[in-house]
């Protein structure tokens, strides 16, 4: 019984450690839209993979993504124009797009 319990504890610790390493190596794309209420949604696209979110109240957005070449499309509300940006995402790093000023 003690051997089984010890084995179970070792397995739980190993799984938790692997998960912690994976979380630390997450890649993200983030930015902020200006004016803050000018966008309906923000979509990140990589090949056939896509993610869609609504910007936060302050215009901020953030995606957890796989490394690679991503396109970030900002679907703007009228009278603003949509924006399309490139994001080259490296493993375990945040690709910061900064302030994205939408044009009228």
Backbone atoms as SQL, in Angstrom:
CREATE TABLE atoms (id INTEGER PRIMARY KEY, chain TEXT, resi INTEGER, resn TEXT, atom TEXT, x REAL, y REAL, z REAL);
INSERT INTO atoms VALUES
  (1, 'A', 1, 'UNK', 'N', 0.819, -1.195, 0.000),
  (2, 'A', 1, 'UNK', 'CA', 0.000, 0.000, 0.000),
  (3, 'A', 1, 'UNK', 'C', 0.868, 1.266, 0.000),
  (4, 'A', 2, 'UNK', 'N', 1.927, 1.256, 0.841),
  (5, 'A', 2, 'UNK', 'CA', 2.805, 2.424, 0.915),
  (6, 'A', 2, 'UNK', 'C', 3.521, 2.645, -0.413),
  (7, 'A', 3, 'UNK', 'N', 3.901, 1.543, -1.069),
  (8, 'A', 3, 'UNK', 'CA', 4.598, 1.658, -2.354),
  (9, 'A', 3, 'UNK', 'C', 3.662, 2.250, -3.413),
  (10, 'A', 4, 'UNK', 'N', 2.406, 1.835, -3.418),
  (11, 'A', 4, 'UNK', 'CA', 1.422, 2.357, -4.368),
  (12, 'A', 4, 'UNK', 'C', 1.174, 3.839, -4.124),
  (13, 'A', 5, 'UNK', 'N', 1.066, 4.229, -2.875),
  (14, 'A', 5, 'UNK', 'CA', 0.852, 5.635, -2.535),
  (15, 'A', 5, 'UNK', 'C', 2.057, 6.480, -2.947),
  (16, 'A', 6, 'UNK', 'N', 3.254, 5.975, -2.695),
  (17, 'A', 6, 'UNK', 'CA', 4.467, 6.703, -3.090),
  (18, 'A', 6, 'UNK', 'C', 4.534, 6.856, -4.606),
  (19, 'A', 7, 'UNK', 'N', 4.186, 5.810, -5.342),
  (20, 'A', 7, 'UNK', 'CA', 4.176, 5.867, -6.809),
  (21, 'A', 7, 'UNK', 'C', 3.158, 6.895, -7.293),
  (22, 'A', 8, 'UNK', 'N', 1.985, 6.901, -6.691),
  (23, 'A', 8, 'UNK', 'CA', 0.947, 7.859, -7.065),
  (24, 'A', 8, 'UNK', 'C', 1.410, 9.296, -6.814),
  (25, 'A', 9, 'UNK', 'N', 2.057, 9.532, -5.692),
  (26, 'A', 9, 'UNK', 'CA', 2.556, 10.878, -5.381),
  (27, 'A', 9, 'UNK', 'C', 3.600, 11.314, -6.401),
  (28, 'A', 10, 'UNK', 'N', 4.504, 10.419, -6.770),
  (29, 'A', 10, 'UNK', 'CA', 5.531, 10.740, -7.766),
  (30, 'A', 10, 'UNK', 'C', 4.885, 11.075, -9.110),
  (31, 'A', 11, 'UNK', 'N', 3.876, 10.323, -9.509),
  (32, 'A', 11, 'UNK', 'CA', 3.187, 10.579, -10.783),
  (33, 'A', 11, 'UNK', 'C', 2.495, 11.937, -10.751),
  (34, 'A', 12, 'UNK', 'N', 1.821, 12.255, -9.665),
  (35, 'A', 12, 'UNK', 'CA', 1.132, 13.546, -9.547),
  (36, 'A', 12, 'UNK', 'C', 2.135, 14.692, -9.620),
  (37, 'A', 13, 'UNK', 'N', 3.258, 14.561, -8.941),
  (38, 'A', 13, 'UNK', 'CA', 4.287, 15.611, -8.979),
  (39, 'A', 13, 'UNK', 'C', 4.849, 15.759, -10.390),
  (40, 'A', 14, 'UNK', 'N', 5.091, 14.651, -11.077),
  (41, 'A', 14, 'UNK', 'CA', 5.627, 14.710, -12.445),
  (42, 'A', 14, 'UNK', 'C', 4.650, 15.398, -13.390),
  (43, 'A', 15, 'UNK', 'N', 3.374, 15.056, -13.303),
  (44, 'A', 15, 'UNK', 'CA', 2.366, 15.672, -14.171),
  (45, 'A', 15, 'UNK', 'C', 2.255, 17.167, -13.874),
  (46, 'A', 16, 'UNK', 'N', 2.247, 17.532, -12.602),
  (47, 'A', 16, 'UNK', 'CA', 2.166, 18.951, -12.235),
  (48, 'A', 16, 'UNK', 'C', 3.387, 19.714, -12.742),
  (49, 'A', 17, 'UNK', 'N', 4.557, 19.116, -12.658),
  (50, 'A', 17, 'UNK', 'CA', 5.779, 19.769, -13.149),
  (51, 'A', 17, 'UNK', 'C', 5.733, 19.976, -14.652),
  (52, 'A', 18, 'UNK', 'N', 5.290, 18.963, -15.386),
  (53, 'A', 18, 'UNK', 'CA', 5.186, 19.095, -16.843),
  (54, 'A', 18, 'UNK', 'C', 4.192, 20.181, -17.224),
  (55, 'A', 19, 'UNK', 'N', 3.080, 20.243, -16.514),
  (56, 'A', 19, 'UNK', 'CA', 2.082, 21.281, -16.798),
  (57, 'A', 19, 'UNK', 'C', 2.655, 22.668, -16.502),
  (58, 'A', 20, 'UNK', 'N', 3.402, 22.805, -15.415),
  (59, 'A', 20, 'UNK', 'CA', 3.986, 24.104, -15.062),
  (60, 'A', 20, 'UNK', 'C', 4.971, 24.564, -16.130),
  (61, 'A', 21, 'UNK', 'N', 5.776, 23.659, -16.656),
  (62, 'A', 21, 'UNK', 'CA', 6.726, 24.013, -17.717),
  (63, 'A', 21, 'UNK', 'C', 5.967, 24.443, -18.963),
  (64, 'A', 22, 'UNK', 'N', 4.897, 23.735, -19.305),
  (65, 'A', 22, 'UNK', 'CA', 4.104, 24.082, -20.481),
  (66, 'A', 22, 'UNK', 'C', 3.489, 25.466, -20.337),
  (67, 'A', 23, 'UNK', 'N', 2.966, 25.782, -19.169),
  (68, 'A', 23, 'UNK', 'CA', 2.355, 27.089, -18.936),
  (69, 'A', 23, 'UNK', 'C', 3.403, 28.191, -19.042),
  (70, 'A', 24, 'UNK', 'N', 4.609, 27.947, -18.526),
  (71, 'A', 24, 'UNK', 'CA', 5.665, 28.960, -18.582),
  (72, 'A', 24, 'UNK', 'C', 6.123, 29.211, -20.016),
  (73, 'A', 25, 'UNK', 'N', 5.917, 28.265, -20.926),
  (74, 'A', 25, 'UNK', 'CA', 6.389, 28.410, -22.295),
  (75, 'A', 25, 'UNK', 'C', 5.282, 28.875, -23.237),
  (76, 'A', 26, 'UNK', 'N', 4.171, 29.358, -22.692),
  (77, 'A', 26, 'UNK', 'CA', 3.079, 29.829, -23.536),
  (78, 'A', 26, 'UNK', 'C', 3.514, 31.023, -24.373),
  (79, 'A', 27, 'UNK', 'N', 2.995, 31.057, -25.579),
  (80, 'A', 27, 'UNK', 'CA', 3.233, 32.185, -26.476),
  (81, 'A', 27, 'UNK', 'C', 1.954, 33.004, -26.553),
  (82, 'A', 28, 'UNK', 'N', 2.092, 34.319, -26.602),
  (83, 'A', 28, 'UNK', 'CA', 0.913, 35.176, -26.668),
  (84, 'A', 28, 'UNK', 'C', 1.095, 36.298, -27.681),
  (85, 'A', 29, 'UNK', 'N', -0.051, 36.792, -28.144),
  (86, 'A', 29, 'UNK', 'CA', -0.117, 38.008, -28.958),
  (87, 'A', 29, 'UNK', 'C', -0.998, 38.967, -28.172),
  (88, 'A', 30, 'UNK', 'N', -0.525, 40.197, -27.984),
  (89, 'A', 30, 'UNK', 'CA', -1.358, 41.166, -27.274),
  (90, 'A', 30, 'UNK', 'C', -1.188, 42.557, -27.867),
  (91, 'A', 31, 'UNK', 'N', -2.165, 43.395, -27.572),
  (92, 'A', 31, 'UNK', 'CA', -2.142, 44.764, -28.063),
  (93, 'A', 31, 'UNK', 'C', -3.294, 45.553, -27.476),
  (94, 'A', 32, 'UNK', 'N', -3.413, 46.792, -27.918),
  (95, 'A', 32, 'UNK', 'CA', -4.486, 47.672, -27.441),
  (96, 'A', 32, 'UNK', 'C', -4.992, 48.490, -28.616),
  (97, 'A', 33, 'UNK', 'N', -6.309, 48.551, -28.735),
  (98, 'A', 33, 'UNK', 'CA', -6.951, 49.254, -29.843),
  (99, 'A', 33, 'UNK', 'C', -7.334, 50.659, -29.400),
  (100, 'A', 34, 'UNK', 'N', -7.096, 51.613, -30.296),
  (101, 'A', 34, 'UNK', 'CA', -7.450, 53.005, -30.040),
  (102, 'A', 34, 'UNK', 'C', -8.208, 53.538, -31.250),
  (103, 'A', 35, 'UNK', 'N', -9.333, 54.196, -31.052),
  (104, 'A', 35, 'UNK', 'CA', -10.079, 54.414, -29.826),
  (105, 'A', 35, 'UNK', 'C', -10.531, 53.081, -29.213),
  (106, 'A', 36, 'UNK', 'N', -10.676, 53.084, -27.907),
  (107, 'A', 36, 'UNK', 'CA', -10.911, 51.840, -27.174),
  (108, 'A', 36, 'UNK', 'C', -12.215, 51.136, -27.528),
  (109, 'A', 37, 'UNK', 'N', -13.200, 51.866, -28.025),
  (110, 'A', 37, 'UNK', 'CA', -14.496, 51.248, -28.354),
  (111, 'A', 37, 'UNK', 'C', -14.700, 51.095, -29.862),
  (112, 'A', 38, 'UNK', 'N', -13.632, 51.141, -30.650),
  (113, 'A', 38, 'UNK', 'CA', -13.756, 51.166, -32.116),
  (114, 'A', 38, 'UNK', 'C', -13.805, 49.793, -32.772),
  (115, 'A', 39, 'UNK', 'N', -13.599, 48.718, -32.022),
  (116, 'A', 39, 'UNK', 'CA', -13.542, 47.389, -32.641),
  (117, 'A', 39, 'UNK', 'C', -14.638, 46.473, -32.118),
  (118, 'A', 40, 'UNK', 'N', -15.226, 45.704, -33.044),
  (119, 'A', 40, 'UNK', 'CA', -16.211, 44.678, -32.682),
  (120, 'A', 40, 'UNK', 'C', -15.498, 43.463, -32.100),
  (121, 'A', 41, 'UNK', 'N', -14.572, 42.889, -32.892),
  (122, 'A', 41, 'UNK', 'CA', -13.834, 41.697, -32.490),
  (123, 'A', 41, 'UNK', 'C', -12.409, 41.772, -33.031),
  (124, 'A', 42, 'UNK', 'N', -11.547, 40.944, -32.444),
  (125, 'A', 42, 'UNK', 'CA', -10.178, 40.781, -32.921),
  (126, 'A', 42, 'UNK', 'C', -10.008, 39.299, -33.231),
  (127, 'A', 43, 'UNK', 'N', -9.467, 39.000, -34.407),
  (128, 'A', 43, 'UNK', 'CA', -9.312, 37.615, -34.852),
  (129, 'A', 43, 'UNK', 'C', -7.845, 37.366, -35.173),
  (130, 'A', 44, 'UNK', 'N', -7.292, 36.294, -34.612),
  (131, 'A', 44, 'UNK', 'CA', -5.923, 35.873, -34.919),
  (132, 'A', 44, 'UNK', 'C', -6.015, 34.654, -35.835),
  (133, 'A', 45, 'UNK', 'N', -5.265, 34.670, -36.945),
  (134, 'A', 45, 'UNK', 'CA', -5.359, 33.622, -37.965),
  (135, 'A', 45, 'UNK', 'C', -3.966, 33.082, -38.273),
  (136, 'A', 46, 'UNK', 'N', -3.862, 31.751, -38.282),
  (137, 'A', 46, 'UNK', 'CA', -2.626, 31.068, -38.664),
  (138, 'A', 46, 'UNK', 'C', -3.036, 29.845, -39.475),
  (139, 'A', 47, 'UNK', 'N', -2.922, 29.937, -40.810),
  (140, 'A', 47, 'UNK', 'CA', -3.371, 28.835, -41.665),
  (141, 'A', 47, 'UNK', 'C', -4.861, 28.621, -41.501),
  (142, 'A', 48, 'UNK', 'N', -5.247, 27.408, -41.081),
  (143, 'A', 48, 'UNK', 'CA', -6.668, 27.113, -40.866),
  (144, 'A', 48, 'UNK', 'C', -7.073, 27.307, -39.407),
  (145, 'A', 49, 'UNK', 'N', -6.135, 27.675, -38.560),
  (146, 'A', 49, 'UNK', 'CA', -6.405, 27.905, -37.141),
  (147, 'A', 49, 'UNK', 'C', -6.780, 29.369, -36.928),
  (148, 'A', 50, 'UNK', 'N', -7.825, 29.621, -36.153),
  (149, 'A', 50, 'UNK', 'CA', -8.195, 31.007, -35.861),
  (150, 'A', 50, 'UNK', 'C', -8.785, 31.111, -34.460),
  (151, 'A', 51, 'UNK', 'N', -8.600, 32.271, -33.865),
  (152, 'A', 51, 'UNK', 'CA', -9.131, 32.590, -32.542),
  (153, 'A', 51, 'UNK', 'C', -9.824, 33.940, -32.627),
  (154, 'A', 52, 'UNK', 'N', -10.933, 34.085, -31.910),
  (155, 'A', 52, 'UNK', 'CA', -11.712, 35.324, -31.989),
  (156, 'A', 52, 'UNK', 'C', -12.086, 35.759, -30.577),
  (157, 'A', 53, 'UNK', 'N', -11.846, 37.055, -30.284),
  (158, 'A', 53, 'UNK', 'CA', -12.226, 37.599, -28.977),
  (159, 'A', 53, 'UNK', 'C', -12.765, 39.012, -29.144),
  (160, 'A', 54, 'UNK', 'N', -13.512, 39.453, -28.137),
  (161, 'A', 54, 'UNK', 'CA', -13.931, 40.857, -28.074),
  (162, 'A', 54, 'UNK', 'C', -12.874, 41.590, -27.258),
  (163, 'A', 55, 'UNK', 'N', -12.487, 42.796, -27.687),
  (164, 'A', 55, 'UNK', 'CA', -11.515, 43.548, -26.896),
  (165, 'A', 55, 'UNK', 'C', -12.085, 43.907, -25.522),
  (166, 'A', 56, 'UNK', 'N', -11.209, 44.048, -24.553),
  (167, 'A', 56, 'UNK', 'CA', -11.612, 44.439, -23.201),
  (168, 'A', 56, 'UNK', 'C', -12.089, 45.889, -23.208),
  (169, 'A', 57, 'UNK', 'N', -12.640, 46.334, -22.089),
  (170, 'A', 57, 'UNK', 'CA', -13.170, 47.694, -21.984),
  (171, 'A', 57, 'UNK', 'C', -12.163, 48.764, -22.375),
  (172, 'A', 58, 'UNK', 'N', -10.908, 48.584, -22.022),
  (173, 'A', 58, 'UNK', 'CA', -9.881, 49.564, -22.352),
  (174, 'A', 58, 'UNK', 'C', -9.272, 49.373, -23.727),
  (175, 'A', 59, 'UNK', 'N', -9.854, 48.465, -24.540),
  (176, 'A', 59, 'UNK', 'CA', -9.351, 48.219, -25.885),
  (177, 'A', 59, 'UNK', 'C', -8.278, 47.149, -25.962),
  (178, 'A', 60, 'UNK', 'N', -7.888, 46.589, -24.821),
  (179, 'A', 60, 'UNK', 'CA', -6.832, 45.579, -24.809),
  (180, 'A', 60, 'UNK', 'C', -7.317, 44.213, -25.268),
  (181, 'A', 61, 'UNK', 'N', -6.390, 43.427, -25.803),
  (182, 'A', 61, 'UNK', 'CA', -6.690, 42.050, -26.187),
  (183, 'A', 61, 'UNK', 'C', -5.429, 41.210, -26.027),
  (184, 'A', 62, 'UNK', 'N', -5.633, 39.909, -25.844),
  (185, 'A', 62, 'UNK', 'CA', -4.514, 38.987, -25.709),
  (186, 'A', 62, 'UNK', 'C', -4.972, 37.591, -26.114),
  (187, 'A', 63, 'UNK', 'N', -4.151, 36.925, -26.918),
  (188, 'A', 63, 'UNK', 'CA', -4.411, 35.557, -27.356),
  (189, 'A', 63, 'UNK', 'C', -3.278, 34.661, -26.866),
  (190, 'A', 64, 'UNK', 'N', -3.586, 33.457, -26.411),
  (191, 'A', 64, 'UNK', 'CA', -2.573, 32.428, -26.182),
  (192, 'A', 64, 'UNK', 'C', -2.547, 31.597, -27.457),
  (193, 'A', 65, 'UNK', 'N', -1.379, 31.539, -28.107),
  (194, 'A', 65, 'UNK', 'CA', -1.276, 30.921, -29.433),
  (195, 'A', 65, 'UNK', 'C', -0.064, 29.998, -29.512),
  (196, 'A', 66, 'UNK', 'N', -0.036, 29.208, -30.572),
  (197, 'A', 66, 'UNK', 'CA', 1.138, 28.406, -30.903),
  (198, 'A', 66, 'UNK', 'C', 2.142, 29.306, -31.621),
  (199, 'A', 67, 'UNK', 'N', 3.432, 29.022, -31.507),
  (200, 'A', 67, 'UNK', 'CA', 4.420, 29.811, -32.247),
  (201, 'A', 67, 'UNK', 'C', 4.173, 29.734, -33.753),
  (202, 'A', 68, 'UNK', 'N', 4.532, 30.800, -34.460),
  (203, 'A', 68, 'UNK', 'CA', 4.378, 30.825, -35.913),
  (204, 'A', 68, 'UNK', 'C', 4.006, 32.204, -36.417),
  (205, 'A', 69, 'UNK', 'N', 3.706, 32.255, -37.706),
  (206, 'A', 69, 'UNK', 'CA', 3.328, 33.515, -38.359),
  (207, 'A', 69, 'UNK', 'C', 1.812, 33.667, -38.292),
  (208, 'A', 70, 'UNK', 'N', 1.338, 34.674, -37.588),
  (209, 'A', 70, 'UNK', 'CA', -0.084, 34.936, -37.395),
  (210, 'A', 70, 'UNK', 'C', -0.467, 36.249, -38.065),
  (211, 'A', 71, 'UNK', 'N', -1.709, 36.318, -38.512),
  (212, 'A', 71, 'UNK', 'CA', -2.330, 37.564, -38.967),
  (213, 'A', 71, 'UNK', 'C', -3.337, 37.950, -37.892),
  (214, 'A', 72, 'UNK', 'N', -3.360, 39.216, -37.535),
  (215, 'A', 72, 'UNK', 'CA', -4.333, 39.711, -36.560),
  (216, 'A', 72, 'UNK', 'C', -5.230, 40.705, -37.281),
  (217, 'A', 73, 'UNK', 'N', -6.507, 40.357, -37.358),
  (218, 'A', 73, 'UNK', 'CA', -7.492, 41.183, -38.054),
  (219, 'A', 73, 'UNK', 'C', -8.378, 41.846, -37.013),
  (220, 'A', 74, 'UNK', 'N', -8.478, 43.157, -37.098),
  (221, 'A', 74, 'UNK', 'CA', -9.345, 43.916, -36.201),
  (222, 'A', 74, 'UNK', 'C', -10.565, 44.346, -36.995),
  (223, 'A', 75, 'UNK', 'N', -11.708, 43.792, -36.619),
  (224, 'A', 75, 'UNK', 'CA', -12.984, 44.098, -37.270),
  (225, 'A', 75, 'UNK', 'C', -13.540, 45.362, -36.609),
  (226, 'A', 76, 'UNK', 'N', -13.395, 46.486, -37.305),
  (227, 'A', 76, 'UNK', 'CA', -13.735, 47.794, -36.733),
  (228, 'A', 76, 'UNK', 'C', -15.214, 48.132, -36.893),
  (229, 'A', 77, 'UNK', 'N', -15.706, 48.939, -35.950),
  (230, 'A', 77, 'UNK', 'CA', -17.055, 49.498, -36.046),
  (231, 'A', 77, 'UNK', 'C', -16.989, 50.707, -36.967),
  (232, 'A', 78, 'UNK', 'N', -18.070, 50.977, -37.668),
  (233, 'A', 78, 'UNK', 'CA', -18.147, 52.162, -38.522),
  (234, 'A', 78, 'UNK', 'C', -18.083, 53.409, -37.645),
  (235, 'A', 79, 'UNK', 'N', -17.412, 54.440, -37.997),
  (236, 'A', 79, 'UNK', 'CA', -16.819, 54.797, -39.282),
  (237, 'A', 79, 'UNK', 'C', -15.351, 54.360, -39.417),
  (238, 'A', 80, 'UNK', 'N', -14.841, 53.529, -38.486),
  (239, 'A', 80, 'UNK', 'CA', -13.436, 53.138, -38.529),
  (240, 'A', 80, 'UNK', 'C', -13.201, 52.025, -39.549),
  (241, 'A', 81, 'UNK', 'N', -11.961, 51.925, -40.018),
  (242, 'A', 81, 'UNK', 'CA', -11.583, 50.910, -41.007),
  (243, 'A', 81, 'UNK', 'C', -10.932, 49.725, -40.300),
  (244, 'A', 82, 'UNK', 'N', -11.185, 48.517, -40.845),
  (245, 'A', 82, 'UNK', 'CA', -10.553, 47.310, -40.328),
  (246, 'A', 82, 'UNK', 'C', -9.033, 47.442, -40.433),
  (247, 'A', 83, 'UNK', 'N', -8.330, 46.691, -39.619),
  (248, 'A', 83, 'UNK', 'CA', -6.862, 46.677, -39.666),
  (249, 'A', 83, 'UNK', 'C', -6.390, 45.230, -39.726),
  (250, 'A', 84, 'UNK', 'N', -5.307, 44.985, -40.454),
  (251, 'A', 84, 'UNK', 'CA', -4.700, 43.661, -40.564),
  (252, 'A', 84, 'UNK', 'C', -3.212, 43.803, -40.256),
  (253, 'A', 85, 'UNK', 'N', -2.751, 43.058, -39.256),
  (254, 'A', 85, 'UNK', 'CA', -1.352, 43.142, -38.830),
  (255, 'A', 85, 'UNK', 'C', -0.710, 41.759, -38.862),
  (256, 'A', 86, 'UNK', 'N', 0.608, 41.727, -39.030),
  (257, 'A', 86, 'UNK', 'CA', 1.379, 40.488, -38.962),
  (258, 'A', 86, 'UNK', 'C', 1.974, 40.355, -37.571),
  (259, 'A', 87, 'UNK', 'N', 1.997, 39.119, -37.067),
  (260, 'A', 87, 'UNK', 'CA', 2.611, 38.848, -35.767),
  (261, 'A', 87, 'UNK', 'C', 3.450, 37.583, -35.888),
  (262, 'A', 88, 'UNK', 'N', 4.759, 37.718, -35.734),
  (263, 'A', 88, 'UNK', 'CA', 5.673, 36.578, -35.758),
  (264, 'A', 88, 'UNK', 'C', 5.890, 36.140, -34.313),
  (265, 'A', 89, 'UNK', 'N', 5.274, 35.029, -33.937),
  (266, 'A', 89, 'UNK', 'CA', 5.251, 34.595, -32.545),
  (267, 'A', 89, 'UNK', 'C', 6.330, 33.538, -32.300),
  (268, 'A', 90, 'UNK', 'N', 7.172, 33.801, -31.309),
  (269, 'A', 90, 'UNK', 'CA', 8.224, 32.868, -30.899),
  (270, 'A', 90, 'UNK', 'C', 7.747, 32.079, -29.682),
  (271, 'A', 91, 'UNK', 'N', 8.261, 30.865, -29.537),
  (272, 'A', 91, 'UNK', 'CA', 7.856, 30.008, -28.429),
  (273, 'A', 91, 'UNK', 'C', 8.207, 30.643, -27.086),
  (274, 'A', 92, 'UNK', 'N', 7.215, 30.671, -26.190),
  (275, 'A', 92, 'UNK', 'CA', 7.416, 31.170, -24.839),
  (276, 'A', 92, 'UNK', 'C', 7.521, 32.678, -24.718),
  (277, 'A', 93, 'UNK', 'N', 7.213, 33.414, -25.787),
  (278, 'A', 93, 'UNK', 'CA', 7.343, 34.869, -25.748),
  (279, 'A', 93, 'UNK', 'C', 6.007, 35.542, -26.044),
  (280, 'A', 94, 'UNK', 'N', 5.901, 36.800, -25.615),
  (281, 'A', 94, 'UNK', 'CA', 4.739, 37.622, -25.944),
  (282, 'A', 94, 'UNK', 'C', 5.100, 38.518, -27.115),
  (283, 'A', 95, 'UNK', 'N', 4.287, 38.459, -28.155),
  (284, 'A', 95, 'UNK', 'CA', 4.443, 39.369, -29.287),
  (285, 'A', 95, 'UNK', 'C', 3.519, 40.543, -29.020),
  (286, 'A', 96, 'UNK', 'N', 4.104, 41.684, -28.716),
  (287, 'A', 96, 'UNK', 'CA', 3.353, 42.883, -28.341),
  (288, 'A', 96, 'UNK', 'C', 3.145, 43.750, -29.584),
  (289, 'A', 97, 'UNK', 'N', 1.879, 43.924, -29.965),
  (290, 'A', 97, 'UNK', 'CA', 1.549, 44.754, -31.126),
  (291, 'A', 97, 'UNK', 'C', 1.432, 46.228, -30.755),
  (292, 'A', 98, 'UNK', 'N', 1.431, 46.525, -29.465),
  (293, 'A', 98, 'UNK', 'CA', 1.362, 47.917, -29.018),
  (294, 'A', 98, 'UNK', 'C', -0.011, 48.529, -29.245),
  (295, 'A', 99, 'UNK', 'N', -0.039, 49.844, -29.344),
  (296, 'A', 99, 'UNK', 'CA', -1.294, 50.561, -29.581),
  (297, 'A', 99, 'UNK', 'C', -1.596, 50.548, -31.073),
  (298, 'A', 100, 'UNK', 'N', -2.780, 50.086, -31.416),
  (299, 'A', 100, 'UNK', 'CA', -3.214, 50.020, -32.810),
  (300, 'A', 100, 'UNK', 'C', -4.268, 51.097, -33.005),
  (301, 'A', 101, 'UNK', 'N', -3.906, 52.147, -33.723),
  (302, 'A', 101, 'UNK', 'CA', -4.816, 53.273, -33.943),
  (303, 'A', 101, 'UNK', 'C', -5.617, 53.019, -35.210),
  (304, 'A', 102, 'UNK', 'N', -6.923, 52.839, -35.047),
  (305, 'A', 102, 'UNK', 'CA', -7.791, 52.605, -36.200),
  (306, 'A', 102, 'UNK', 'C', -8.094, 53.927, -36.898),
  (307, 'A', 103, 'UNK', 'N', -8.050, 53.882, -38.215),
  (308, 'A', 103, 'UNK', 'CA', -8.288, 55.068, -39.044),
  (309, 'A', 103, 'UNK', 'C', -9.761, 55.157, -39.430),
  (310, 'A', 104, 'UNK', 'N', -10.212, 56.385, -39.674),
  (311, 'A', 104, 'UNK', 'CA', -11.600, 56.576, -40.127),
  (312, 'A', 104, 'UNK', 'C', -11.646, 56.586, -41.634);
